[in-house]
Amino acid sequence: MERQGLSPEAAAAQFWVLDANGLITTSRQGTPAHVARFARRGGSSSGGKGEQEGATLLDVVRDVRPTVLLGLAGGFGTLLLLLHCEGVGFRLGVCGLGCKPWHGAWQHAVT
C-alpha cells in the first residue's frame, strides 16, 4: 500500500487488528509497538460497535464489511455461517496465514 502511494498512517488505517480481547484501539494499555501502529482510534462517527475497543470479530465484520480476513486461528466458519443467517450479503475472501496464496501477505500488505 505504501509502495502504491499511501502514507504509512493511511496504509495502517486500512486494517482492523483483533486479538483474544477483541478490536485493538488506541485506548488499550500495553499494546506492543508493532501492533500499536494498527490500533484504531475507536468511537467512530457512525457509532458502530465494530469500532469500539474490544469489539468482537462479528461486530467488526458487520460494521466494516471487509473484503479479506487474514487470521492465524482460522475460526471463520462460524462467523460466516452467522452472517449468512443474518442475510449479510457481500463478497469476502477468507484465508489463514498458513494458506499458500497468502503466505507472507501480512508482512507485505502494508509496505
N, C-alpha and C positions, 0 to 999 in steps of 0.2 A: 504494500500500500504506500509506503514511504517512497519506494522507487517509482511509483506512478504519480508522485507529486504531493501526496498528503503530508502534512506536518506529523511529527511523532504523536502529538496530542490528538489530532484528528484521526489518525490511524488507530490509536488505542481506544478512542471513543466508539469504535465500531464493534467492540467486544463487550459482552456481559459475562463476567467470570464468577462462577459459583464454586463453593466448596461444601463440605458436610454441613455447614451452618447457613447455607443459602447464598444469596447475592452479596458480593463484597462491595461495600461503598466506602467513601472517604470517612464516614463516621466510625468505622470499625477500628478498634485499637489493636496494635501489634501486628498489622499486616506487613509481611515481608516486602522489601523494596521491589523485588521482581514482580510481585503481584499488585502492589500499590499503584503502579503505572496504569493498570486497567480498572482500578476502583471507580465505580460510578458515583456521581455526585449525590444521587438519591433525591427523593421527593420531586419527581418530575412534574411539570406544569399540568400534565394530563391527569395527575393524581392516581395513576395506575399502581396496583400492588407490585407489579413487576419491576419497579424502580426503587423499591424501599429496601433498606438493609435487611438481610436475612430472607428476602423473598425466595419462594420455592422455585424450582425449575419450571413447574407447571405455570405459576404466575408470570414468570419472565416470558415464557413462550406465548402465553395468551396475550400479553401486552405488547411485546416487541415484535412478534411474528418473524423470527429469524429464518434465514434461508438455509443455514447449515448449523448443525450441532456437532461439536467435537468433544469427545469425552474419553476419560480413562476407564470408567467403570462400565460403560455400555448398558446402563439400566434405562434405555429409552423406550423399550417395548411397551411398558405400562403407560408411560406418558403419551405415546402416540395413540394407544387404544382409548385413553380418556379423552383426548382431543377429538378423535374420530366420533366418539359417542356424543360429544357436545356439538358436533356439526361444524367444528372449526375446519374450514377448507382452505388449504394453502399448500404449495409445494414445499417440501422440506427434505433436504439431503441430510442423512444421519450416518455418522461413521465414527467408531472409536479410533483413537490414535494408532492402535495396533494394526489397522487395516492398511494393506499395501498402498492403495492410491493416496492415502492421507498421511503416510509415514513421513514425519518431519514437517508436516504442514504447520504445526504450531510455531516452530522456530522461524519459519519463513513467511508466515501470514502477514506480519506487520512490516518487516523490513523489505 
